[in-house]
Amino acid sequence: MKQNTPITELPRLSQGKLEQIIKAHQYFVWGRQGGKRAILKFFDLSELDFSGKDLSYVDFTGSKLLNANLSNGRFAGAIFYSCDLRNAILDYGDFSRADFRGAIISGASIYGSDLEEADMRRGQMLKFDELGRVVEAASDRARTHGPSGVTVLSGSRMNASNMSRVKAHGADFTDADLSGLALREADLTDVNFEGANLSDTDLSGADLDNANFAHCIINSQTVSTMALDEGQRKVIAEDPARSGETLAERGQTLEDLIKVHKKWVKSAGKLGEQMNISGADMRGTADLHKTPLTAIRAKGTNFMGQDLRRANMQSAVLDQSDFRDCKLMGADIRGSSLKEASFARADLRGAKLGPLRFDSPDGKGVKLQRTNLSGGLLRYCDLSGADLSYAILMGADLTGANLEACDLRYADLTGATYDRDDLELAVLDDTQLDSI
């Protein structure tokens, strides 16, 4: 009598074996001899390349596709039920009528793809038990960042895609970039859009009953397409991220503020006046990255979506400011206070967030002015190659952040939220972490 063999992990499929399966499936689609329909259920397909291939109607149920490349492929009607697609690339693909129930798609790139009539309703996560049987899986927060069975698209980038008539009842879109997305006539009841970018998203005819829009980035173009109840409109209207006056509305100009600020910096505070744009809406300010912003005061300021590449913002007070979707590649923010600031989806590749160094008053050493990001929201931002040495990250949320080659030496991450797998990609010498 054959014994059931215990299964502790999904069997791994090589790229070579995958190519053979894809070729046989292609022959099956074409009706050629030697064709065989691909069944890819319960495999570890992570990091594999499916780009440009036609795998329509293939069954991927329960498989792991972490960091897999599905770009420019055809997956119409494919089954991704209970799949793990974290950080996968699904750009410019055809996923129309695909089944994503219970899938985890956190941090994935889904730019310009067709997901019309895709099914993203609640499903049940699946796994093998110790006897190799397929059973329902319990909720695992480290894997899903959400409740069991919910289709999770938190932090995904879905710009310019088509999700018309999608079935997404109860799906989790927290911190996702949905700008320019077509969600016409979609079932979005009980969906969580908290912190998502909904700029220019078309929600005309969509069912938004009980959908959560807290802290969304949303503009009048999007609001005009939405059928909202009174409570939802109140949440949007009262969001602090949508408030704040522009400099013009304050009767100020950036040029005048910078002129007196330069005098203040040069004279060590004896002349001029420190630039203070606290609470201002800076989203429409042109060429802000070319403006010297060293030692400015900008608490609770709205910088959302700004181009701040290689900006000079050292020793600034930027607490509670909003940098969501900002381009901050190579920006110099050393020694600044960024307590409770939001950087969701921001691009901070190569940014300088380490300490400023000053000679100590007694002349016997060096004083460090550390960058303070305590309580900051850095969900799904790109910190690859960034310098966060000595940074204070106590209580910060780094869920889904790209930490590859990020310098976290001597940083304090006490009480911070992060994925340990992501953290292993960073430089961690003498980093202060919570004990397990």
N, C-alpha and C positions, 0 to 999 in steps of 0.2 A: 504494500500500500504506500503510495507516494505521500511524503510528509510535506507540509507547508514550510517553506523556507522563510525565516524572519527577514523583513526588509527594513533597514534602518535609514536608507536615503534613496532618492530617485536615481535610477540608472543613468549614467552619463552617456551622451551621444556625441561622437566626434564629428568634425566638419566633413571629413571624407565620407563617413556613413550617411550623414545628412544629405550630401550631394547625390548619393545613389538613390535614396528614398525620394528626393525631389524629382530626379530624372524619371523614375518609374511612375510617379504621380503625374508628371507631365504627359507621359505616354498614355496613361489612363484617361486623362482629359481629352487627348487627341484621338483616342480610340485605336491606338497603335499596339502591335504585338509586344508583349513584355510589360505592359502597363499594369500598375497596381495602385489602388487608392491609398494615400498616406494616412496612417493612424499614428499620431504622436502623443498619445495619452500617457501621463505620469512619467515624463522624461526630464532630465536636467539638460536644458538646451541653452543655458546661460552663455553669453558671449558669442554665440554662433551667428553666422551671416546668412540671412534669408533674403537679402536685398535683391529687388528686381525679379523675384520668382513668383510664379502663379501657384498659390496653395489654397485656392478657393475651396471651401467646404471641408477643409482638413480639420480633424478633431485633435485639439491640443489640451483637452481637459486635464486639469490638475498639474500641468507641467510648469517648470521653472524656466523663465526666459529673461533673467536678470541681465541687463546691458546688451541684450540681443539686438541685432540690426534687421529690422523688418521694413526698412525704407523702400519706397518705390515698388512695393510688392502688391500683389493682388490676393486679398484674403476675404473676398466676398463670401458671406455665409459661414465663415470659419468659426469654430467653437473654441473660445478661450475661457470656458467656464472654470472658475476657481484657479486661474493661472496667476503666477507671480511675474509681472511685467515691469517691475521697478526699474527706472532709468533706461528702459528700452527705447530704441529709435523707431518710430512709426510714421515718419514724415512722408508725405506725398503718396500714401498708400490707399488702396481701396478696401475698406473694412465695412462696406455697406451690408446691413443685415447680419453682421457678426454678433455672436453671443459672448458678451463680456460679464455675465452675471457673476458676482462674487469675486471678480478679478481685482488684483492689486496693481495699479498703474501709476503709483506715486513717482513723481519726478521724471516721467517719460516725456519725450518730445513727439508731438503729434501734429506738426505743422503742415497745413495744406492738404490734409487727408479727408477722405470721404467716409463718414460714419453714419450715413443716412439710414434710418430705421434700425440702427444697432440696438441691442438689448443690454442695458446696464442696470437692470433691476436687482434687487436683493437676491443673492444666491447662497449656497452653502459651501464653505471651504471644505475641501476633501484632503484626505491623506491615507497612507497605508498604516494599518495597525501592526503589532508585532508578529502577526501570522500572515501578513501580506494581503489582508483584506482591505478593500476601500471603505473607509468610514468617514463620518463627518468629523471635522477638526474643530477643536475649541478655539476661542478667540486668542490670538497671540499678538499683543500690542507691538512688540518689537518688529513683527513682520508687516502688520497691516496699518498701524497707526489709526485704527478705527475698529468698530464693533464687527464681530464675525458676520460674514455674509454680505456686508455692504460693499458695493463696487467703489473702490477708492482711487480717485484721480487727483489727490492732493498734490500740489506743486507741479502738476504736469503743464506743459506748454502746448496749447491747442489752437494757436492763432490761425486765422484764415481757413479753418477746417469747416466742413459741412456736417452738422449733426441734426439736420432737420428730421422731425418725427422720431427722434431717438426715444427709447423707453428707459428713463434713468430714475425711476421712482426711488427716493431715499439715497441716491448716490452722494458721495463725499467729494466736493470740488474745492475744499478749503485751500486757499493760497494758490490756486491754479491760475494760469494766464489764459483767459478765454477771450481776449480782445479780438474783435473782428470776427468772432465765431458765429456761425448760423445755427441757431437753436429753434427755428421756426416750428410751431405746432408740436413741440416736444413735451413729453410727460415728465415734468420736473417737480412733481409733488414731493414734499418732505425733503427736498434736496438741500444740502448745506453748501452755500456759496461764501461762507465767512472768509473775508480777506482776499477773495478772488478779484482778478482784474477783469471787469465786464465792460471796458470801454468799447463802444461801437459794436457791442454784441447784439445780434438780432434775435429778440425773444418774442416776436409777434406771434400771437396765437398759442403760445406755450401755456401749459397748465402749471402755475406757480403756487398752488395752494400749499400753505405752510412752509414755503421755502425760506431759508435764512439768508438775509443779505447784510448781516452785520459787518461793518468795516470794509465793505467792498469798494473797489475803485470803479466808479460808475459815472457816466456823463448823461447829459440831457438826451442825446441821440438814443442811448440805450433805454432810458426811462420811458421815452415816448412809445416804445414797442412793447412795454410790459403791462400786463393786467394785474395790478397790485391791490391788496386790501389796505385798509386804513393803517393797520399796525405795521405793515411792511413799508409803507410810504413814510411813516414816522421814524422808523429805524434808519432809513436812508437819509432823511432830512436832518436828523440829529447826529449823524456821524461826524465827529470832530475832523476827520480827514477831508470832509467836503466844505469845512468852514475856513475862515481866514480871509483877510483882505489882500489884494495885490498891493505892490508898492505904489502904483499909480492911484489906487483908491485911498491910500494913506497920504497922498500928496508928496511922495518921495520919489527920487530917482536913484537907481543903483550907482550911477556915476558920482552923484553928490555924496552918497553915503561912503563910497570907497575913498573919495578925496579926503574927507575929514578923518576916516579910519586910518589911512596911511600916516597922517600926521601923528595920530594917537600912538600907533605902533612905534614909529621912528623916535618919538620923544619919551617913550616908556610911560605914556599916560599923562604927560604934562600938558600937551597941546592936543587940539582936535577932540574927537569923541569916538569911543568904541562903536563899531557898526553893530546895531541891534535890530535883527529882523525876526525876532521871536514871534511866533504865531502867524507869520506871513505866508501867503500862497505864492510860491516861487516857480510854479510849474511852467508858466509861459515865458519865463525870463530867458532871453537869448544869450548864447555864449557865456553861460555862467561858469563853465569850466575854465575859461580864460581869465576869470576875475580872481584877484588875490583875496582869499578868504581866511587867511591866518588870523587866529585869535578873535574871530567874530563871535557874537552871541546870537544863537538861533535856537531857542528852546521851543519845542512844539511847532516847528516850521515844516511846511509841506514842500518837499523836493521831489515828489513822486514822478518817476519817468525821466528825470533830468539827465542830461549828458554832463557828467562830472569827471570824465576821463582825465587823469593826471592833474586833477585839481589840487591846489594847495590849501588845506584846511587844518593845519597843525594848531594844536593848543586852543581849539575852538570849544565852545559850550553848545552842544547839539542834542541835549537831553530831550527825549520824547519826540524827536523829529521823525518824519516819514520819508524814507529813502527807497520805498518799494519800487522795483523795476528800474532803478537807476543804473546807469553805466558808470562805474567807479574804478575801471581798470587802471592800475598804476597810480591811483590817487594817494596823496600824502596826508594822512589824518592822524599822524603820530601825536601822542600826548593829549588827545581830545577827550572830552566827556560826552559819551553817547549813551548814557543810562536810559534804558527803556526805549531806545530808538528802534525803528522797524526797518529791516533790510530784506524783507521777503522777496525772493527772486532776483535780487540785485546782483550785478556782475562785479565782483571785487577781485578778479584775478590780478595777482601781483600787487595788490594794494598794500600800502605801508601803514600798519596799525600797531607798530611796536612803540617803545617809549622814546621820549625826548630825553636827552642827557645834558645835564648842566653841572658845572663845577659846584661843589658844595660850598656854603658860605665860609667854612673854616679852612678851605683850600686843601683839605686832606683826602678828598675823594670825589666821587661823581654822584649827583643826585638824579634819580630816575623819575620822570613824570610819565606815569603809565596811562595807556589808553583804557578808558573805563566803559565797557560794554555790558555792565551788569544789568540783568533783566531785559536785555535786548532780544529782539525777534529776528533771527537770521535764518529762518526756515527756507530751505530750498535755494539759498543764495550760493554763488560760486566763489569760494575762497581758495581755489587752487593756486598755489604759489604765493599766497599772501603772507605777510609777516605780522603775526599776532604774538610775538614773543613778549612776555611779561604782561600781556593784556589781562584785564580783569573781566572775566566772563561769568561771574557768579550768577546763577539763576537764568542764564541766557538759554534760548531755545534754538538749537542747531539742527533740528530735525530735517533730514534730507539734504543738508548742506554738502557741497563738494569740498572735501578737506584734503584732496590730494596734494602732497608736498607743501601743505600749509605749516608754517613755523609756529608751533605752540609751546616752544620751550619756555619754562618758568611761568607760563600762563596759569591763571586760577579759574578752573572750571567747576568749582564747588557748587553743587546744586544745579548744574546745567543739564539740559536735556539734549541727548545726542545718540546716534546709532554707533555702537562700539565698532562695527565693521568699518564704518566711514572714518572713525577716529584713528583706526590703525593705519590709515594712509598718510597721516600727518606726522610731523616731527615732534616727539613728545618728551624730550629730555627734561627731567625735573618739573614736568607739568603737574599741577595740583588737581587731582581727581577725587571724586567720592570713592571710598573703599566699597568693594562689592560685598 
